[in-house]
Amino acid sequence: MSETTAPVTSAASAPASRGRRARIALRTVQVLLALFYGIASALPKLIANSYAVDSFERIGWGSTGMYVIGALELAGAVALLIPVLQSVAALALSALMVGAFVVQMAVFDGENAVTPLILVVPLVLIAWVRRDSTRDLVKLVRRRV
């Protein structure tokens, strides 16, 4: 191998390597968010943790609202891990976080209001980068109809 071909080969493989690392990093973020939504967010609501019960009573939604939000979060967490649903799940969880922000501002005087906004950032990134999965989902649904 000559000296002139070595840099070309390594330069050509660099973008592919960066792309692979980016895909791995994004998938890692998806898994971490799925764990967060499934364990740290949905589970306390679904097992009626006293903190969650108190919060939903303060909001005025009671246990029904708590279980519904917990189920939505758990469904979103699972869907983040399913390739054909990942973009839609990220969008749905983003919408849920916008609602959480509004509730935090209106009911809890902005206490912890920044948390849903922080979570929206990687969710929107996932929805955008994985948008082809939404097209795949639409094609799949159209074939079934």
N, C-alpha and C positions, 0 to 999 in steps of 0.2 A: 504494500500500500504506500503510495507516495504522500509527501507532506501536503500536497494541494488537495487531496481528496479527504483527508481526515477532518479538517474543519467543516467542510460541506456536509459530511455525514452527521457530525455532532450537531451542527446548526439545524439540520433538517429534523432531527429527532427531538430537539428541545421543545418546539411547540406541541408536539404530540405528548411529550412528558408533562408539560404544564397543563395541558387539557385533561389528561388523566388525573393529575393531582387535584385539579379544580373539581372534577366530578366526584372524586373520593371525599374531598372536603365538604362539598355540598351534601353528599349522602350522609356524612357524619353529622352534619348540622341537623338533617332531617331525623336521624335516629335520636339525637339528643333532645330535640323538640318533642318527638313522639314520647320519649321517656318522661319528659317534664309534664306534658299534658296528661299522659296516662296515669302516672304515679303521683306527682306532686300536686296536680290540679284536679283531675277527675276523681281520683280515689277518695280523698277526704270528703267530697260531696256525696259520693255514692255510698260511703259507709256512715254517713251522717256524723262526721266529726263535729264536736261541739262548736269549734270556731266557725265552721262552714254554716252550721245551723243558725248560730247567732247572727252571722253576716246576712244571710238570706231573710231572716226575720226582720232585721233592720231595714233591708231594702223593701220589704213588704211582699216578697214573692213566696215565702214559706218553703216548706219541704218539697212541694211540687216543682217549683222553679229551680230549687237546688238540684233535684234529681235530673231534671231536663237538661240543665246546663252541664252537669257532670256527664250525662250520657252523650251529649254533643261533643264535649271535649274528648271523651274516650273514643268515640267514633272517628273524630278527626285525627287522633293520635294513631289509630290503627290504619286509617286511610293514607296517612303520610308515608307509610311503609309499603303501600301497594302501588307499583309503578303507574298503572292506568288511572289511579285516583289521586296521586300525589299533588298535582297542581290544583285540582278542585278542592282538596282538603286544605291546602295552604290558604286558598281564597276564603273558604268557609271559616277557618280559624281566625283569619285576619278580621273578618266581619264580626266575629264573636269578641275579638279584642277591642274593636272600636266600640262595641256596646259596653264592654267592661270599663273602658276609659270614661265613657259618658256616665255610667253608674258611679264610678269612683269620684268623678267631679261633682255630680249632683247629690249623692247621698253621703259620701264619706269626706266631703270637703277637700278633695284632691289627694287625700292620703293614699299613697301607692299608685297614683294615677300614671306615673311614668312607666311602670312595669308593662302594662299592655302595649304601650307605644313602642317600647324596646322590642317586644316580641313580634310586633307587626313587621319590623324591618327584615328579619330573615325569612319570615313567612311570605312576604311579597317577593323577595328574591327567589325563593323556591318556586312560587307560582309563575314567575316570569321565565326562569331558566327551564322549567319543566313544562312549559305551555304546550309542547307537542303532545304530551300525555292527555291533554284535554281534547285535542283533535282525535286522538286514538279512541278516547272514551265516546265521543260523539259518533264516530264511525261504528263502534261496537254497538251502541244503542240503536242506531239506524238499521243495522243488520238484523237486530232482534225484532224490530217493529214491522 
